[in-house]
């Protein structure tokens, strides 16, 4: 059974950006942390999408 991790990482990307926006008034650097985590999740999604494309 093939697992598609890229969809999960894209959902984590969106939730980290939304979390950074939601916590903007609570923590000073929450948006920077949210965008940083989002970037990591987006790069992971691209990696797994490329790996999936290469195997098929």
C-alpha positions in Angstrom: 0.0 0.0 0.0 1.4 3.4 -1.0 1.5 6.1 1.5 1.2 9.7 0.4 3.1 11.8 3.0 3.0 14.9 0.9 -0.7 15.6 1.7 0.0 15.3 5.4 2.9 17.7 5.2 0.9 20.2 3.2 -1.8 20.1 5.9 0.8 20.6 8.6 2.1 23.6 6.5 -1.3 25.2 6.5 -1.9 24.5 10.2 1.5 26.0 11.2 0.8 29.2 9.2 -2.7 29.4 10.8 -1.2 28.8 14.2 1.3 31.5 13.8 -1.4 33.9 12.8 -3.7 32.8 15.7 -0.9 33.2 18.3 0.3 36.5 16.9 -1.1 38.5 19.9 0.1 36.0 22.5 3.8 35.5 21.5 6.1 38.1 19.9 7.7 35.8 17.4 4.9 33.4 16.7 4.5 34.3 13.1 8.2 33.9 12.4 8.1 30.4 14.1 4.9 29.5 12.2 6.5 30.5 8.8 9.7 28.7 9.7 7.9 25.5 10.5 5.7 26.0 7.5 8.8 26.2 5.3 10.2 23.0 6.7 6.8 21.2 6.2 6.5 22.6 2.6 10.0 21.4 1.7 9.3 18.0 3.2 6.1 17.8 1.1 8.0 18.7 -2.0 10.6 16.0 -1.2 8.1 13.3 -0.7 6.1 14.4 -3.8 9.3 14.1 -5.9 10.2 10.8 -4.3 6.7 9.5 -5.1 6.9 10.8 -8.7 10.3 9.1 -9.2 9.0 5.7 -8.0 5.9 5.6 -10.3 
